[in-house]
Amino acid sequence: MATTLKAYSDPTLTTELTLLSANQNADGSTGALDFLIYMGSVSVGKKLEADSNAGVDDIVLSISDSDAGTGSPATDIRLALTSLGLDSAIAGDPLTLGPVIYSEQAGAVPVYVRIEDSTNTVSTNTDLSLQTNILVETNV
């Protein structure tokens, strides 16, 4: 079932994030690049929960690789709920967002993202995306 949960580049949920762009030097000298995104819904009066056991099981955000073996691997990405958490986050691992996300600005969940390019290749990689477990969306 499709929900209105999306990634945004701002806490007011006005700019939907369709592509996370990271310019890095081909020789690997750029180092890690950190971003802050927001997972949320602009719909009014909604709550999003895991379909498996609504309100109990966590909403899990993971990195999906649609074309493994080409482009950047999912292990080039770290996800955390805090900036400091990026240092201990395991590359490629999913992130637990909690059992419920409420819609509108107040319910947006900040997610810190770190990209470390392991390919050392000048290219545009579009094979990685953010995915959640199956969610259900209901009125509050």
C-alpha positions in Angstrom: 0.0 0.0 0.0 1.4 3.4 -1.0 1.8 6.0 1.7 2.6 9.7 1.7 5.9 9.2 3.6 8.7 10.8 1.6 12.2 12.2 2.0 12.6 16.0 2.1 15.7 18.3 2.1 14.2 20.7 4.6 12.4 20.5 8.0 9.3 22.3 6.7 8.8 19.5 4.1 8.6 21.8 1.2 11.3 20.4 -1.0 10.9 16.7 -1.8 14.2 15.0 -2.2 14.2 13.0 -5.4 18.0 12.7 -5.8 20.8 13.1 -3.2 23.8 14.5 -5.1 27.3 14.1 -3.8 30.2 15.5 -5.8 33.4 13.7 -4.8 36.9 13.7 -6.2 37.8 10.6 -8.2 41.0 10.1 -6.2 39.1 9.6 -3.0 40.5 12.8 -1.4 37.0 14.4 -0.8 36.3 12.2 2.2 32.9 11.5 3.6 30.0 13.9 2.8 27.3 14.4 5.4 23.7 15.4 4.7 20.6 16.0 6.8 17.3 14.9 5.3 13.8 14.6 6.8 11.4 11.7 6.5 7.8 12.9 6.7 4.4 13.4 5.2 2.7 16.7 4.2 -0.7 15.1 4.5 -2.8 16.5 7.3 -3.8 14.3 10.3 -2.1 11.0 9.4 0.1 8.5 11.2 2.3 6.0 9.6 3.1 2.6 11.1 4.7 -0.7 10.2 2.0 -2.9 8.5 3.4 -6.0 10.2 2.3 -4.9 13.7 1.0 -1.3 13.6 2.2 0.8 16.5 4.5 -1.9 17.9 7.0 -2.9 15.1 9.4 -0.2 14.1 9.5 1.7 10.8 12.8 0.8 9.2 14.6 2.9 6.6 17.1 1.0 4.5 19.2 1.6 1.4 18.1 -0.3 -1.6 20.6 -1.1 -4.4 18.7 -1.7 -7.7 21.7 -2.8 -9.6 24.2 -4.5 -7.4 27.7 -4.7 -8.9 27.4 -1.3 -10.7 27.7 2.2 -9.3 28.1 2.7 -5.6 27.3 -0.1 -3.2 24.8 0.3 -0.4 27.8 0.1 2.0 28.9 3.6 0.8 26.0 5.0 2.9 25.5 5.4 6.6 22.2 6.4 8.3 21.8 7.8 11.8 19.3 9.7 13.9 22.1 12.1 15.1 25.1 13.6 13.5 27.4 12.0 16.1 25.6 8.7 15.4 27.1 8.6 11.9 30.5 7.8 13.3 29.3 4.5 14.8 26.7 3.7 12.2 27.4 0.6 10.3 27.7 1.3 6.5 24.8 -0.2 4.6 22.7 -1.0 7.7 19.1 0.0 8.0 17.9 2.7 10.5 15.0 2.3 12.9 12.8 5.4 12.9 10.4 4.3 15.7 7.0 2.7 15.7 5.0 5.8 14.5 5.6 8.8 12.3 3.0 11.5 12.4 2.4 13.7 9.4 3.1 17.4 9.0 6.2 19.3 10.0 6.0 18.4 13.7 6.2 14.7 12.9 9.2 14.8 10.5 12.1 12.6 11.5 15.6 14.0 10.8 17.9 11.4 9.3 21.6 12.0 9.0 23.2 10.5 5.9 26.9 10.0 5.2 28.2 9.1 1.8 31.7 7.7 1.4 32.5 6.9 -2.2 34.3 3.6 -2.6 34.3 3.5 -6.4 36.9 6.3 -7.0 35.2 6.8 -10.4 33.7 10.0 -11.9 30.1 9.0 -12.5 26.5 9.6 -11.7 25.1 6.7 -9.7 21.4 6.3 -9.6 21.1 2.7 -8.4 20.7 3.5 -4.6 17.5 4.6 -3.0 15.8 4.8 0.4 13.2 2.3 1.2 11.0 1.5 4.2 9.4 -1.7 5.3 5.7 -2.0 4.3 3.7 0.8 6.1 0.1 1.5 6.7 -1.2 5.1 6.9 -4.3 6.0 8.9 -6.1 9.1 10.2 -5.1 10.2 13.7 
